[in-house]
Amino acid sequence: MKNEFIEKFYNTIISGFDSDEIQKQKFEEIIKSVKAITPSSLFRYRKITDYTLSDLDNDIISLSYPSSFNDPYDSLIKADKQKFIENVLNVNNKDKIINLIEKTPEILNKLNLNKENKEQLVTYINKLKSVPNEEIKQLLLSAQNVIDSIFNSAWKDVFIYLKSTPRIACFSEDVSSNVMWAHYADSHKGFVIEYNFNDYINLCTTCQKQCPNRHNESLYPVKYSDERFDVTPLLIYSANLFLMKQFLKEGTVLSDDQLVIYKALLSKSTNWSYEKEWRLISLSDNPRCTEQIKLKPKAIYLGIDISSINSKILKYLAKEKNIPVYQMNIDIESTDYKMNYIKIVET
């Protein structure tokens, strides 16, 4: 069912050009579908630090920027330059192109065009006015440096946004992964927190107020693939937004796909598929409402090599919260490498 949802999610396009009713219907269908497949338990691997212990003590889940993740390929993207050019410059509408580019001197500095490119742009504009519509695509190729500058600027803006604005908390369906205990829980000296997101109530989802601190996190499974995700619609949106601000000063730019940011942030290499990852994503640009959420843990799991003092601290916190504690364990009679765990009963 999870793979079916992922395929459906990535094939669903929620366009800003759709009616409000259609957009709402599609969003509600996605939310309903993901809730139906969300596991009753998701696990977060943690090192023992003052920071992680404080979060546990206060029932807090902290979210982080993708730039802090251990995989430099995380949220790495690709884009179709030709599709970008045709959409942003609208090659089927010569008058629009001329009107757009004649105002380009206002943004030359922001595009960081050198003298040669600026001269090329002037030549391009003059030629464009006398070129038949059917030859516009060929003329575009003569201004390749200018086109590259616009494309590269949009690509850079989108890449920086994906790395530095959304905040994410990562979870796994598996509490018994040797590799994850080694990577994310300090070589089995840390701990894992179990959560049930059916218990999570996001007040901003039902609140009708439009306040500065409004937020709305979304929980989705990660898609593993051998190819980077294509964010061309996001580059098109970024470029159109930039041009609108320069020329119109105000207005609305509609997105070709309002799910594209989530799709980009949920795309990872198949090398990481063993993590069976889910991501809680906040797209709010207000740090006050994206750094953390409140949710009481369901249980705590202690690493095989956890120290005695850290074990006592976590047991104490669990007792205060009235939640169970489990000890990860190596079954010496097993023939495979799987870990198991036993419930700790306080005497």
ROKEKE-851634 format. One record per residue (C-alpha): residue number from 1; residue in three letters; z, y, x. Coordinates in steps of 0.25 Angstrom, whole numbers. Example, Ala and Ser with C-alpha at 12.3 -4.5 7.8 and 13.67 -1.06 7.14 Angstrom:
2
<node pos="1" code="ala" z="31" y="-18" x="49"/>
<node pos="2" code="ser" z="29" y="-4" x="55"/>
//
This chain:
347
<node pos="1" code="met" z="0" y="0" x="0"/>
<node pos="2" code="lys" z="3" y="10" x="11"/>
<node pos="3" code="asn" z="-11" y="8" x="18"/>
<node pos="4" code="glu" z="-17" y="10" x="4"/>
<node pos="5" code="phe" z="-9" y="23" x="2"/>
<node pos="6" code="ile" z="-13" y="28" x="16"/>
<node pos="7" code="glu" z="-28" y="25" x="13"/>
<node pos="8" code="lys" z="-27" y="32" x="0"/>
<node pos="9" code="phe" z="-19" y="44" x="6"/>
<node pos="10" code="tyr" z="-29" y="47" x="17"/>
<node pos="11" code="asn" z="-41" y="45" x="7"/>
<node pos="12" code="thr" z="-34" y="55" x="-3"/>
<node pos="13" code="ile" z="-40" y="70" x="-2"/>
<node pos="14" code="ile" z="-31" y="81" x="-8"/>
<node pos="15" code="ser" z="-40" y="93" x="-7"/>
<node pos="16" code="gly" z="-36" y="107" x="-10"/>
<node pos="17" code="phe" z="-49" y="108" x="-17"/>
<node pos="18" code="asp" z="-44" y="98" x="-28"/>
<node pos="19" code="ser" z="-37" y="104" x="-40"/>
<node pos="20" code="asp" z="-22" y="105" x="-40"/>
<node pos="21" code="glu" z="-21" y="94" x="-50"/>
<node pos="22" code="ile" z="-29" y="84" x="-41"/>
<node pos="23" code="gln" z="-22" y="88" x="-29"/>
<node pos="24" code="lys" z="-8" y="85" x="-36"/>
<node pos="25" code="gln" z="-13" y="72" x="-41"/>
<node pos="26" code="lys" z="-18" y="67" x="-28"/>
<node pos="27" code="phe" z="-5" y="72" x="-21"/>
<node pos="28" code="glu" z="4" y="65" x="-32"/>
<node pos="29" code="glu" z="-4" y="52" x="-30"/>
<node pos="30" code="ile" z="-2" y="52" x="-15"/>
<node pos="31" code="ile" z="13" y="54" x="-17"/>
<node pos="32" code="lys" z="14" y="43" x="-27"/>
<node pos="33" code="ser" z="6" y="34" x="-18"/>
<node pos="34" code="val" z="14" y="36" x="-5"/>
<node pos="35" code="lys" z="28" y="35" x="-13"/>
<node pos="36" code="ala" z="23" y="21" x="-18"/>
<node pos="37" code="ile" z="22" y="16" x="-4"/>
<node pos="38" code="thr" z="33" y="23" x="4"/>
<node pos="39" code="pro" z="42" y="12" x="9"/>
<node pos="40" code="ser" z="57" y="12" x="4"/>
<node pos="41" code="ser" z="61" y="13" x="19"/>
<node pos="42" code="leu" z="55" y="21" x="30"/>
<node pos="43" code="phe" z="61" y="22" x="44"/>
<node pos="44" code="arg" z="63" y="33" x="54"/>
<node pos="45" code="tyr" z="65" y="29" x="69"/>
<node pos="46" code="arg" z="75" y="39" x="76"/>
<node pos="47" code="lys" z="81" y="41" x="90"/>
<node pos="48" code="ile" z="96" y="44" x="91"/>
<node pos="49" code="thr" z="97" y="59" x="93"/>
<node pos="50" code="asp" z="106" y="70" x="87"/>
<node pos="51" code="tyr" z="94" y="75" x="79"/>
<node pos="52" code="thr" z="91" y="61" x="73"/>
<node pos="53" code="leu" z="106" y="59" x="70"/>
<node pos="54" code="ser" z="107" y="72" x="64"/>
<node pos="55" code="asp" z="95" y="70" x="55"/>
<node pos="56" code="leu" z="101" y="56" x="51"/>
<node pos="57" code="asp" z="115" y="62" x="48"/>
<node pos="58" code="asn" z="109" y="73" x="39"/>
<node pos="59" code="asp" z="98" y="64" x="32"/>
<node pos="60" code="ile" z="87" y="72" x="38"/>
<node pos="61" code="ile" z="73" y="67" x="41"/>
<node pos="62" code="ser" z="67" y="77" x="52"/>
<node pos="63" code="leu" z="52" y="79" x="52"/>
<node pos="64" code="ser" z="44" y="82" x="65"/>
<node pos="65" code="tyr" z="31" y="88" x="69"/>
<node pos="66" code="pro" z="20" y="78" x="73"/>
<node pos="67" code="ser" z="19" y="85" x="87"/>
<node pos="68" code="ser" z="33" y="79" x="90"/>
<node pos="69" code="phe" z="28" y="64" x="87"/>
<node pos="70" code="asn" z="26" y="54" x="99"/>
<node pos="71" code="asp" z="12" y="52" x="96"/>
<node pos="72" code="pro" z="2" y="63" x="100"/>
<node pos="73" code="tyr" z="-9" y="57" x="91"/>
<node pos="74" code="asp" z="0" y="59" x="79"/>
<node pos="75" code="ser" z="-7" y="68" x="69"/>
<node pos="76" code="leu" z="-19" y="68" x="79"/>
<node pos="77" code="ile" z="-32" y="72" x="71"/>
<node pos="78" code="lys" z="-47" y="72" x="71"/>
<node pos="79" code="ala" z="-57" y="81" x="63"/>
<node pos="80" code="asp" z="-71" y="81" x="59"/>
<node pos="81" code="lys" z="-77" y="94" x="66"/>
<node pos="82" code="gln" z="-90" y="94" x="58"/>
<node pos="83" code="lys" z="-83" y="92" x="45"/>
<node pos="84" code="phe" z="-74" y="103" x="49"/>
<node pos="85" code="ile" z="-85" y="113" x="52"/>
<node pos="86" code="glu" z="-93" y="110" x="40"/>
<node pos="87" code="asn" z="-81" y="113" x="31"/>
<node pos="88" code="val" z="-75" y="125" x="38"/>
<node pos="89" code="leu" z="-88" y="132" x="40"/>
<node pos="90" code="asn" z="-95" y="127" x="28"/>
<node pos="91" code="val" z="-108" y="125" x="34"/>
<node pos="92" code="asn" z="-115" y="124" x="20"/>
<node pos="93" code="asn" z="-111" y="139" x="18"/>
<node pos="94" code="lys" z="-118" y="148" x="28"/>
<node pos="95" code="asp" z="-112" y="161" x="21"/>
<node pos="96" code="lys" z="-98" y="156" x="22"/>
<node pos="97" code="ile" z="-100" y="152" x="37"/>
<node pos="98" code="ile" z="-105" y="166" x="40"/>
<node pos="99" code="asn" z="-94" y="173" x="33"/>
<node pos="100" code="leu" z="-84" y="164" x="40"/>
<node pos="101" code="ile" z="-89" y="166" x="54"/>
<node pos="102" code="glu" z="-92" y="180" x="53"/>
<node pos="103" code="lys" z="-77" y="182" x="52"/>
<node pos="104" code="thr" z="-75" y="173" x="64"/>
<node pos="105" code="pro" z="-72" y="185" x="73"/>
<node pos="106" code="glu" z="-58" y="186" x="66"/>
<node pos="107" code="ile" z="-54" y="172" x="71"/>
<node pos="108" code="leu" z="-62" y="171" x="84"/>
<node pos="109" code="asn" z="-49" y="173" x="92"/>
<node pos="110" code="lys" z="-41" y="162" x="84"/>
<node pos="111" code="leu" z="-53" y="152" x="86"/>
<node pos="112" code="asn" z="-52" y="156" x="101"/>
<node pos="113" code="leu" z="-67" y="157" x="103"/>
<node pos="114" code="asn" z="-72" y="161" x="116"/>
<node pos="115" code="lys" z="-83" y="172" x="119"/>
<node pos="116" code="glu" z="-94" y="162" x="119"/>
<node pos="117" code="asn" z="-90" y="156" x="106"/>
<node pos="118" code="lys" z="-88" y="169" x="99"/>
<node pos="119" code="glu" z="-102" y="173" x="103"/>
<node pos="120" code="gln" z="-107" y="160" x="98"/>
<node pos="121" code="leu" z="-101" y="162" x="85"/>
<node pos="122" code="val" z="-108" y="176" x="83"/>
<node pos="123" code="thr" z="-121" y="169" x="86"/>
<node pos="124" code="tyr" z="-118" y="158" x="76"/>
<node pos="125" code="ile" z="-115" y="168" x="65"/>
<node pos="126" code="asn" z="-128" y="176" x="67"/>
<node pos="127" code="lys" z="-136" y="163" x="67"/>
<node pos="128" code="leu" z="-128" y="157" x="55"/>
<node pos="129" code="lys" z="-133" y="169" x="46"/>
<node pos="130" code="ser" z="-148" y="165" x="47"/>
<node pos="131" code="val" z="-146" y="150" x="48"/>
<node pos="132" code="pro" z="-150" y="142" x="35"/>
<node pos="133" code="asn" z="-139" y="134" x="29"/>
<node pos="134" code="glu" z="-144" y="121" x="33"/>
<node pos="135" code="glu" z="-144" y="125" x="48"/>
<node pos="136" code="ile" z="-129" y="129" x="48"/>
<node pos="137" code="lys" z="-124" y="116" x="53"/>
<node pos="138" code="gln" z="-133" y="117" x="65"/>
<node pos="139" code="leu" z="-129" y="131" x="68"/>
<node pos="140" code="leu" z="-114" y="127" x="67"/>
<node pos="141" code="leu" z="-117" y="118" x="79"/>
<node pos="142" code="ser" z="-121" y="131" x="87"/>
<node pos="143" code="ala" z="-107" y="136" x="85"/>
<node pos="144" code="gln" z="-100" y="124" x="90"/>
<node pos="145" code="asn" z="-90" y="131" x="99"/>
<node pos="146" code="val" z="-85" y="140" x="87"/>
<node pos="147" code="ile" z="-85" y="128" x="78"/>
<node pos="148" code="asp" z="-77" y="120" x="88"/>
<node pos="149" code="ser" z="-67" y="132" x="89"/>
<node pos="150" code="ile" z="-64" y="132" x="74"/>
<node pos="151" code="phe" z="-63" y="117" x="73"/>
<node pos="152" code="asn" z="-54" y="116" x="86"/>
<node pos="153" code="ser" z="-45" y="127" x="80"/>
<node pos="154" code="ala" z="-43" y="120" x="67"/>
<node pos="155" code="trp" z="-41" y="107" x="74"/>
<node pos="156" code="lys" z="-30" y="113" x="83"/>
<node pos="157" code="asp" z="-23" y="120" x="71"/>
<node pos="158" code="val" z="-23" y="107" x="63"/>
<node pos="159" code="phe" z="-18" y="98" x="75"/>
<node pos="160" code="ile" z="-7" y="108" x="78"/>
<node pos="161" code="tyr" z="-3" y="109" x="63"/>
<node pos="162" code="leu" z="-2" y="94" x="62"/>
<node pos="163" code="lys" z="7" y="93" x="74"/>
<node pos="164" code="ser" z="16" y="105" x="71"/>
<node pos="165" code="thr" z="17" y="108" x="57"/>
<node pos="166" code="pro" z="20" y="95" x="48"/>
<node pos="167" code="arg" z="33" y="88" x="50"/>
<node pos="168" code="ile" z="34" y="73" x="50"/>
<node pos="169" code="ala" z="45" y="62" x="49"/>
<node pos="170" code="cys" z="40" y="48" x="53"/>
<node pos="171" code="phe" z="45" y="35" x="47"/>
<node pos="172" code="ser" z="42" y="20" x="48"/>
<node pos="173" code="glu" z="41" y="9" x="38"/>
<node pos="174" code="asp" z="47" y="0" x="49"/>
<node pos="175" code="val" z="61" y="0" x="55"/>
<node pos="176" code="ser" z="59" y="-12" x="64"/>
<node pos="177" code="ser" z="48" y="-7" x="73"/>
<node pos="178" code="asn" z="51" y="-10" x="88"/>
<node pos="179" code="val" z="42" y="1" x="92"/>
<node pos="180" code="met" z="47" y="12" x="83"/>
<node pos="181" code="trp" z="61" y="9" x="87"/>
<node pos="182" code="ala" z="57" y="10" x="102"/>
<node pos="183" code="his" z="48" y="23" x="99"/>
<node pos="184" code="tyr" z="56" y="31" x="89"/>
<node pos="185" code="ala" z="70" y="26" x="90"/>
<node pos="186" code="asp" z="73" y="27" x="104"/>
<node pos="187" code="ser" z="70" y="13" x="109"/>
<node pos="188" code="his" z="79" y="6" x="98"/>
<node pos="189" code="lys" z="91" y="16" x="101"/>
<node pos="190" code="gly" z="88" y="24" x="89"/>
<node pos="191" code="phe" z="88" y="22" x="74"/>
<node pos="192" code="val" z="80" y="22" x="62"/>
<node pos="193" code="ile" z="82" y="28" x="48"/>
<node pos="194" code="glu" z="77" y="22" x="35"/>
<node pos="195" code="tyr" z="73" y="31" x="24"/>
<node pos="196" code="asn" z="69" y="29" x="10"/>
<node pos="197" code="phe" z="59" y="41" x="6"/>
<node pos="198" code="asn" z="60" y="37" x="-9"/>
<node pos="199" code="asp" z="74" y="44" x="-8"/>
<node pos="200" code="tyr" z="67" y="57" x="-2"/>
<node pos="201" code="ile" z="67" y="69" x="-12"/>
<node pos="202" code="asn" z="59" y="81" x="-7"/>
<node pos="203" code="leu" z="64" y="92" x="-16"/>
<node pos="204" code="cys" z="52" y="100" x="-13"/>
<node pos="205" code="thr" z="43" y="90" x="-19"/>
<node pos="206" code="thr" z="49" y="94" x="-33"/>
<node pos="207" code="cys" z="53" y="108" x="-31"/>
<node pos="208" code="gln" z="44" y="118" x="-37"/>
<node pos="209" code="lys" z="48" y="130" x="-28"/>
<node pos="210" code="gln" z="39" y="135" x="-17"/>
<node pos="211" code="cys" z="49" y="138" x="-6"/>
<node pos="212" code="pro" z="47" y="140" x="9"/>
<node pos="213" code="asn" z="54" y="127" x="12"/>
<node pos="214" code="arg" z="46" y="119" x="3"/>
<node pos="215" code="his" z="42" y="105" x="9"/>
<node pos="216" code="asn" z="36" y="92" x="5"/>
<node pos="217" code="glu" z="36" y="80" x="14"/>
<node pos="218" code="ser" z="27" y="68" x="12"/>
<node pos="219" code="leu" z="29" y="54" x="17"/>
<node pos="220" code="tyr" z="17" y="46" x="20"/>
<node pos="221" code="pro" z="13" y="33" x="28"/>
<node pos="222" code="val" z="5" y="35" x="41"/>
<node pos="223" code="lys" z="-9" y="31" x="42"/>
<node pos="224" code="tyr" z="-13" y="24" x="55"/>
<node pos="225" code="ser" z="-27" y="25" x="60"/>
<node pos="226" code="asp" z="-35" y="24" x="73"/>
<node pos="227" code="glu" z="-42" y="37" x="70"/>
<node pos="228" code="arg" z="-36" y="51" x="69"/>
<node pos="229" code="phe" z="-35" y="58" x="56"/>
<node pos="230" code="asp" z="-47" y="67" x="52"/>
<node pos="231" code="val" z="-41" y="81" x="48"/>
<node pos="232" code="thr" z="-54" y="88" x="46"/>
<node pos="233" code="pro" z="-49" y="93" x="33"/>
<node pos="234" code="leu" z="-37" y="99" x="39"/>
<node pos="235" code="leu" z="-45" y="106" x="50"/>
<node pos="236" code="ile" z="-54" y="112" x="39"/>
<node pos="237" code="tyr" z="-42" y="117" x="31"/>
<node pos="238" code="ser" z="-36" y="123" x="44"/>
<node pos="239" code="ala" z="-49" y="130" x="48"/>
<node pos="240" code="asn" z="-51" y="135" x="33"/>
<node pos="241" code="leu" z="-37" y="140" x="33"/>
<node pos="242" code="phe" z="-39" y="148" x="46"/>
<node pos="243" code="leu" z="-52" y="154" x="41"/>
<node pos="244" code="met" z="-46" y="158" x="28"/>
<node pos="245" code="lys" z="-34" y="165" x="34"/>
<node pos="246" code="gln" z="-44" y="173" x="44"/>
<node pos="247" code="phe" z="-54" y="177" x="33"/>
<node pos="248" code="leu" z="-47" y="177" x="20"/>
<node pos="249" code="lys" z="-33" y="180" x="25"/>
<node pos="250" code="glu" z="-28" y="172" x="12"/>
<node pos="251" code="gly" z="-32" y="161" x="3"/>
<node pos="252" code="thr" z="-31" y="146" x="2"/>
<node pos="253" code="val" z="-38" y="135" x="10"/>
<node pos="254" code="leu" z="-39" y="122" x="3"/>
<node pos="255" code="ser" z="-38" y="109" x="10"/>
<node pos="256" code="asp" z="-48" y="97" x="10"/>
<node pos="257" code="asp" z="-36" y="87" x="10"/>
<node pos="258" code="gln" z="-22" y="91" x="8"/>
<node pos="259" code="leu" z="-17" y="77" x="14"/>
<node pos="260" code="val" z="-24" y="79" x="27"/>
<node pos="261" code="ile" z="-12" y="84" x="34"/>
<node pos="262" code="tyr" z="-4" y="72" x="30"/>
<node pos="263" code="lys" z="-15" y="62" x="33"/>
<node pos="264" code="ala" z="-16" y="68" x="47"/>
<node pos="265" code="leu" z="-1" y="67" x="49"/>
<node pos="266" code="leu" z="-1" y="53" x="44"/>
<node pos="267" code="ser" z="-12" y="48" x="53"/>
<node pos="268" code="lys" z="-8" y="40" x="66"/>
<node pos="269" code="ser" z="-14" y="30" x="75"/>
<node pos="270" code="thr" z="-14" y="15" x="72"/>
<node pos="271" code="asn" z="-6" y="14" x="85"/>
<node pos="272" code="trp" z="6" y="18" x="77"/>
<node pos="273" code="ser" z="4" y="10" x="65"/>
<node pos="274" code="tyr" z="17" y="1" x="68"/>
<node pos="275" code="glu" z="25" y="13" x="65"/>
<node pos="276" code="lys" z="22" y="11" x="50"/>
<node pos="277" code="glu" z="25" y="26" x="49"/>
<node pos="278" code="trp" z="27" y="36" x="37"/>
<node pos="279" code="arg" z="28" y="51" x="39"/>
<node pos="280" code="leu" z="36" y="61" x="31"/>
<node pos="281" code="ile" z="27" y="74" x="32"/>
<node pos="282" code="ser" z="30" y="88" x="29"/>
<node pos="283" code="leu" z="19" y="98" x="30"/>
<node pos="284" code="ser" z="28" y="111" x="27"/>
<node pos="285" code="asp" z="27" y="121" x="38"/>
<node pos="286" code="asn" z="41" y="126" x="36"/>
<node pos="287" code="pro" z="50" y="119" x="46"/>
<node pos="288" code="arg" z="62" y="121" x="37"/>
<node pos="289" code="cys" z="57" y="111" x="27"/>
<node pos="290" code="thr" z="50" y="101" x="36"/>
<node pos="291" code="glu" z="60" y="98" x="47"/>
<node pos="292" code="gln" z="68" y="88" x="39"/>
<node pos="293" code="ile" z="70" y="81" x="26"/>
<node pos="294" code="lys" z="83" y="75" x="20"/>
<node pos="295" code="leu" z="83" y="60" x="17"/>
<node pos="296" code="lys" z="95" y="50" x="18"/>
<node pos="297" code="pro" z="92" y="38" x="26"/>
<node pos="298" code="lys" z="92" y="24" x="20"/>
<node pos="299" code="ala" z="97" y="17" x="33"/>
<node pos="300" code="ile" z="98" y="18" x="48"/>
<node pos="301" code="tyr" z="93" y="7" x="58"/>
<node pos="302" code="leu" z="99" y="7" x="72"/>
<node pos="303" code="gly" z="91" y="3" x="84"/>
<node pos="304" code="ile" z="93" y="-9" x="92"/>
<node pos="305" code="asp" z="98" y="-1" x="105"/>
<node pos="306" code="ile" z="105" y="10" x="98"/>
<node pos="307" code="ser" z="118" y="14" x="105"/>
<node pos="308" code="ser" z="131" y="11" x="100"/>
<node pos="309" code="ile" z="135" y="26" x="97"/>
<node pos="310" code="asn" z="122" y="29" x="90"/>
<node pos="311" code="ser" z="124" y="17" x="82"/>
<node pos="312" code="lys" z="137" y="22" x="77"/>
<node pos="313" code="ile" z="132" y="36" x="74"/>
<node pos="314" code="leu" z="121" y="30" x="65"/>
<node pos="315" code="lys" z="130" y="20" x="58"/>
<node pos="316" code="tyr" z="140" y="32" x="55"/>
<node pos="317" code="leu" z="128" y="40" x="49"/>
<node pos="318" code="ala" z="124" y="29" x="41"/>
<node pos="319" code="lys" z="138" y="26" x="36"/>
<node pos="320" code="glu" z="139" y="41" x="32"/>
<node pos="321" code="lys" z="126" y="40" x="24"/>
<node pos="322" code="asn" z="129" y="26" x="18"/>
<node pos="323" code="ile" z="116" y="20" x="23"/>
<node pos="324" code="pro" z="114" y="6" x="31"/>
<node pos="325" code="val" z="112" y="5" x="46"/>
<node pos="326" code="tyr" z="104" y="-6" x="52"/>
<node pos="327" code="gln" z="103" y="-11" x="66"/>
<node pos="328" code="met" z="90" y="-15" x="72"/>
<node pos="329" code="asn" z="90" y="-29" x="78"/>
<node pos="330" code="ile" z="82" y="-39" x="86"/>
<node pos="331" code="asp" z="82" y="-52" x="80"/>
<node pos="332" code="ile" z="83" y="-62" x="92"/>
<node pos="333" code="glu" z="78" y="-74" x="84"/>
<node pos="334" code="ser" z="65" y="-67" x="79"/>
<node pos="335" code="thr" z="52" y="-70" x="85"/>
<node pos="336" code="asp" z="45" y="-57" x="83"/>
<node pos="337" code="tyr" z="49" y="-43" x="88"/>
<node pos="338" code="lys" z="53" y="-37" x="74"/>
<node pos="339" code="met" z="66" y="-30" x="73"/>
<node pos="340" code="asn" z="76" y="-31" x="62"/>
<node pos="341" code="tyr" z="89" y="-25" x="58"/>
<node pos="342" code="ile" z="103" y="-28" x="52"/>
<node pos="343" code="lys" z="111" y="-19" x="43"/>
<node pos="344" code="ile" z="124" y="-14" x="50"/>
<node pos="345" code="val" z="136" y="-17" x="41"/>
<node pos="346" code="glu" z="148" y="-8" x="45"/>
<node pos="347" code="thr" z="162" y="-15" x="46"/>
//
